[in-house]
Amino acid sequence: MTSSEELIQVRNLKKYFQLTGGVFRKVMGYVRAVDDVTFDIYRGETLGLVGESGCGKTTCGRTIMHLIPKTAGEIIFEGKDVSEIKGGDLREFRKNMGIVFQDPMASLDPRITIKNAVGEPLLVNGIAKGFRLRNMVLELLQKVGLSEDHLNRFPHEFSGGQRQRICIARALALNPKFIVMDEPTSSTDVSVQAQTLNLMKDLQKEFNLTYLFISHNLSVVKHMSDRVAVMYLGKIVEMTPGDIFEDAMHPYSAALVSAVPVPDPSLRGRAHILAGEVPSPINPPSGCRFHPRCRFAKERCMEEIPELRDMGGGQLVACHFAGELDLGYKEELDASSTLAVEA
């Protein structure tokens, strides 16, 4: 159950990657993967993080996990700054966090059995070994819908959906409070996606888990998330506590919503197709980073960086003209809903 208590507080988080060249590996520039991001994740909730490929979603999740070091900013977990935790304390701290990677096959060692893959966190942390370890691994596998017959199999003997369940079991091994789900259903078909998503929701209720759910699939995010943050070129441009399909106020969010497939062919050409390509994070545009692709852009957008403004009800939007624009995406939603009812 979602509470009003912040489990994680992210403040002005930045993650820049150096670009080097030449014989002496001189720094030539920086990739601004995450650039001044601020948000909270409440205990027991699922925060969806969406955006196009390359917008910095995964980097943001891994930086929060302290898998890669931040460049600047603060990541506060239960009142403690993650970046200040070192040595043995860091190992102890990491028991509170888990991660499910996008590609389950790549995140499992093909040379070891599932019993060893899921049991490794328990063994490394000195929690269990021998017969007790086997029993704990079996219990974890049963939680995600697998059986004793799967213990001694190797990753290549499973389907994509089963492998993702194994990764979820491994993420649960140390009884974490927070799990980063990095596009956990992107490599599975629709029917398996539904099973995996429902499993994650059931586990969240059972263990009071908190999720950061990273995806580019808005329909999946709508099903999973309590709140949604929309990311573009390293920045949060909108955060809504409601239904992103109904409440989008940023032109980029509206374009993402309008691009979601609808079942009627006559509506396919009505999506607001974004012009141009995503600018380079090495040299992002001045002012609003979205202005080169925004059909509502004005001179102010090219010069002044918009701040996240509270538009009421906890909805934050980084747009100078939020609330003044006729985004038009609801026309397609209304039309597709009418057709679904008539059908």
C-alpha positions in Angstrom: 0.0 0.0 0.0 1.3 3.4 -1.0 2.2 5.7 1.9 3.0 9.4 2.2 6.5 8.6 3.4 9.4 9.1 1.0 11.5 6.0 0.6 13.8 7.6 -1.9 14.5 11.3 -2.5 16.4 12.3 -5.7 17.7 15.8 -5.7 19.3 17.6 -8.7 20.8 14.3 -9.9 23.3 14.5 -12.7 25.2 11.8 -14.5 27.7 12.8 -17.2 29.9 10.4 -19.1 33.3 11.7 -20.3 34.1 11.6 -24.0 37.9 11.2 -24.5 40.1 11.2 -27.6 43.6 11.5 -28.8 46.8 9.8 -27.7 46.6 11.2 -24.2 42.8 10.5 -23.8 42.0 14.2 -23.4 38.4 15.0 -22.3 36.6 16.2 -25.4 33.2 16.6 -23.9 30.4 15.0 -21.9 27.3 13.0 -22.5 24.7 14.5 -20.2 22.7 11.3 -19.7 20.9 12.6 -16.6 20.9 16.3 -16.1 19.4 17.9 -12.9 16.6 15.4 -12.1 14.5 15.7 -9.0 11.7 13.4 -7.7 10.5 11.3 -4.8 9.5 7.7 -4.6 7.0 6.9 -1.8 7.1 3.7 0.2 4.9 1.0 -1.4 4.3 2.8 -4.7 5.2 2.2 -8.3 6.8 5.2 -10.1 6.7 4.8 -13.8 9.6 6.4 -15.7 8.9 6.7 -19.5 10.5 8.3 -22.5 12.2 7.5 -25.8 15.2 5.3 -26.1 18.3 7.2 -25.0 16.6 9.7 -22.8 18.5 8.6 -19.7 15.9 6.3 -18.0 18.1 3.3 -17.4 21.1 5.5 -16.4 18.9 7.2 -13.8 17.8 3.9 -12.4 21.3 2.5 -12.2 22.6 5.7 -10.6 19.9 5.5 -7.9 21.1 1.9 -7.3 24.7 3.2 -6.9 25.7 0.7 -9.7 27.3 3.7 -11.4 28.6 6.8 -9.5 26.7 10.0 -9.8 28.3 13.2 -11.1 26.3 15.5 -8.8 23.2 15.7 -6.7 21.8 13.7 -3.9 20.2 10.2 -3.6 18.6 9.8 -0.2 17.4 6.4 0.8 15.6 6.3 4.2 17.4 9.4 5.3 20.9 8.3 4.2 22.8 9.7 1.2 23.6 6.6 -0.9 26.9 8.1 -2.3 28.3 8.5 1.2 28.0 4.8 2.0 31.2 2.9 1.6 32.8 -0.6 2.1 30.9 -3.1 4.3 28.2 -0.6 4.9 27.6 -0.5 1.2 27.2 -4.2 0.9 24.7 -4.1 3.8 22.8 -1.2 2.2 22.5 -3.0 -1.1 20.4 -5.7 0.5 17.6 -3.1 0.5 17.7 -2.7 -3.3 17.2 -5.1 -6.2 17.1 -4.7 -10.0 15.5 -6.6 -12.9 17.4 -6.0 -16.1 15.9 -5.6 -19.6 17.4 -8.7 -21.2 16.9 -11.7 -18.9 19.2 -13.9 -21.0 22.1 -11.5 -20.8 21.7 -11.0 -17.1 21.9 -14.7 -16.3 25.2 -16.6 -16.5 24.7 -19.4 -19.1 27.2 -21.6 -17.3 25.4 -22.0 -14.0 22.1 -23.5 -13.0 19.1 -21.6 -11.8 19.6 -22.8 -8.3 23.1 -21.2 -8.2 22.0 -18.0 -10.1 19.1 -17.3 -7.7 21.0 -18.5 -4.6 24.2 -16.5 -5.3 23.0 -13.4 -3.3 22.1 -15.6 -0.4 25.5 -17.4 -0.5 27.6 -14.2 -1.0 25.9 -12.4 1.9 26.3 -15.4 4.2 22.5 -15.9 4.7 22.3 -19.6 3.7 24.2 -22.5 2.3 23.8 -26.2 1.6 20.3 -27.7 2.0 18.9 -24.5 3.6 20.1 -22.5 0.5 18.3 -25.0 -1.8 15.1 -24.7 0.2 15.2 -20.9 0.1 15.8 -20.8 -3.6 13.0 -23.3 -4.2 10.7 -21.0 -2.2 11.7 -18.0 -4.3 11.1 -19.9 -7.5 7.6 -21.0 -6.3 6.8 -17.4 -5.5 7.2 -16.6 -9.2 5.4 -19.6 -10.5 8.3 -22.0 -11.1 8.8 -25.5 -9.6 11.4 -27.8 -8.1 12.0 -29.3 -11.5 13.6 -26.0 -12.7 16.3 -25.9 -10.0 19.0 -27.7 -11.9 18.3 -26.4 -15.4 20.4 -23.8 -17.3 19.1 -20.4 -18.6 18.9 -21.6 -22.2 16.4 -24.3 -21.2 13.7 -21.7 -20.4 11.5 -19.4 -22.4 11.9 -15.6 -22.2 9.0 -15.2 -19.8 10.4 -17.9 -17.5 13.9 -16.3 -17.5 12.4 -13.0 -16.5 10.6 -14.7 -13.6 14.0 -16.2 -12.5 15.4 -12.7 -12.6 12.5 -11.4 -10.4 13.2 -14.3 -8.0 16.8 -13.3 -7.8 15.9 -9.7 -7.2 13.7 -10.8 -4.2 16.4 -13.0 -2.7 17.6 -10.5 -0.1 14.1 -9.3 0.8 14.6 -5.7 -0.6 12.5 -2.7 0.0 13.0 -1.2 -3.4 13.4 -2.7 -6.9 14.3 -1.1 -10.2 12.3 -2.8 -13.0 14.2 -1.8 -16.2 11.8 -2.6 -19.1 11.2 -6.1 -17.6 8.6 -7.1 -20.3 10.2 -5.6 -23.5 11.6 -9.0 -24.6 8.4 -11.0 -24.2 5.2 -11.3 -26.1 1.9 -9.7 -25.0 0.4 -12.7 -23.2 3.6 -13.3 -21.2 3.8 -9.5 -20.5 0.4 -9.7 -18.8 1.5 -12.6 -16.6 4.7 -10.9 -15.6 3.1 -7.6 -14.8 0.4 -9.3 -12.7 3.1 -11.3 -10.9 5.0 -8.1 -10.1 1.8 -6.4 -8.7 1.0 -9.5 -6.6 4.6 -9.6 -5.2 4.4 -5.9 -4.5 1.3 -6.4 -2.3 2.7 -9.4 -0.5 6.1 -7.9 0.3 5.2 -4.2 0.4 7.7 -3.5 -2.4 8.5 -0.1 -3.9 9.2 -0.1 -7.7 10.8 2.3 -10.1 9.3 0.9 -13.3 11.2 2.0 -16.4 9.6 1.5 -19.8 8.8 3.2 -23.1 5.4 1.4 -23.3 2.8 3.7 -22.0 0.1 1.1 -21.9 2.2 -1.1 -19.6 3.1 1.9 -17.5 -0.5 2.9 -17.1 -1.3 -0.7 -15.8 1.6 -0.7 -13.3 2.2 2.8 -12.0 0.7 5.0 -9.3 2.5 8.0 -10.7 4.3 8.6 -14.0 7.4 10.7 -14.7 8.1 11.6 -18.4 11.8 12.0 -19.3 13.3 13.7 -22.3 17.0 14.1 -23.1 18.1 13.7 -19.5 15.4 15.8 -17.8 12.0 15.2 -16.3 9.4 17.2 -18.3 6.3 16.0 -16.6 5.1 14.1 -13.5 1.5 13.2 -13.0 -0.2 11.4 -10.1 -3.1 10.5 -12.3 -3.7 8.8 -15.7 -1.0 10.0 -18.2 -3.5 9.2 -21.0 -6.0 11.7 -19.6 -3.8 14.2 -17.8 -0.8 14.9 -20.1 0.0 18.6 -20.2 3.4 18.7 -21.8 3.6 18.6 -25.6 6.1 15.7 -25.5 3.9 13.7 -23.2 0.9 14.3 -25.4 2.9 13.2 -28.5 3.8 10.0 -26.7 0.2 9.3 -25.7 -1.1 10.0 -29.2 1.4 7.6 -30.7 0.1 4.6 -28.7 -1.5 2.2 -31.2 -5.3 2.1 -31.5 -7.3 -0.7 -33.0 -9.1 1.4 -35.7 -7.1 1.9 -39.0 -8.8 5.2 -39.7 -7.2 6.8 -36.6 -3.6 5.7 -37.4 -2.7 8.9 -39.3 -3.9 11.2 -36.6 -1.0 10.8 -34.1 1.1 13.9 -33.6 4.3 12.7 -35.2 7.3 14.5 -33.7 9.5 16.2 -36.3 13.2 15.5 -36.4 15.5 13.4 -34.3 16.2 13.5 -30.6 19.1 16.1 -30.1 22.5 14.8 -29.0 23.0 14.7 -25.2 26.5 15.8 -25.9 25.3 19.2 -27.1 21.7 19.7 -25.9 19.6 22.6 -27.2 19.5 25.8 -25.3 16.4 26.7 -23.3 13.7 24.0 -23.4 15.4 20.8 -24.7 12.2 19.9 -26.5 11.8 23.1 -28.4 13.4 22.0 -31.8 10.6 19.3 -32.1 7.8 21.2 -30.4 5.0 22.6 -32.6 4.1 25.1 -29.9 7.7 26.5 -29.5 8.2 30.2 -29.2 11.2 32.4 -28.7 11.0 32.1 -25.0 11.4 28.3 -25.3 14.7 28.7 -27.1 16.2 30.9 -24.5 14.8 30.0 -21.1 14.9 26.6 -19.4 11.4 25.8 -18.0 11.2 24.7 -14.4 8.8 22.0 -13.2 5.7 23.9 -12.1 2.9 22.5 -9.9 -0.2 22.7 -12.0 -2.4 21.5 -9.2 -3.1 18.1 -7.6 0.6 17.3 -7.6 1.1 17.4 -11.4 4.4 18.9 -12.3 5.1 20.2 -15.8 8.3 21.8 -17.3 6.7 23.9 -20.0 6.4 27.7 -20.1 2.9 27.4 -21.6 1.5 24.4 -19.7 -2.3 24.7 -19.3 -2.6 27.2 -22.2 -2.1 24.8 -25.1 -4.6 22.8 -27.0 -2.6 19.5 -27.3 -5.4 17.7 -29.2 -4.4 14.2 -28.2 -7.6 13.6 -26.3 -9.6 13.6 -29.6 -7.9 10.4 -30.6 -8.5 8.8 -27.2 -12.2 9.8 -27.2 -12.6 8.5 -30.8 -10.9 5.1 -30.0 -13.0 4.7 -26.8 -16.2 5.4 -28.8 -15.3 2.8 -31.4 -14.4 0.2 -28.7 -17.9 0.7 -27.1 -19.7 0.5 -30.5 -17.8 -2.7 -31.3 
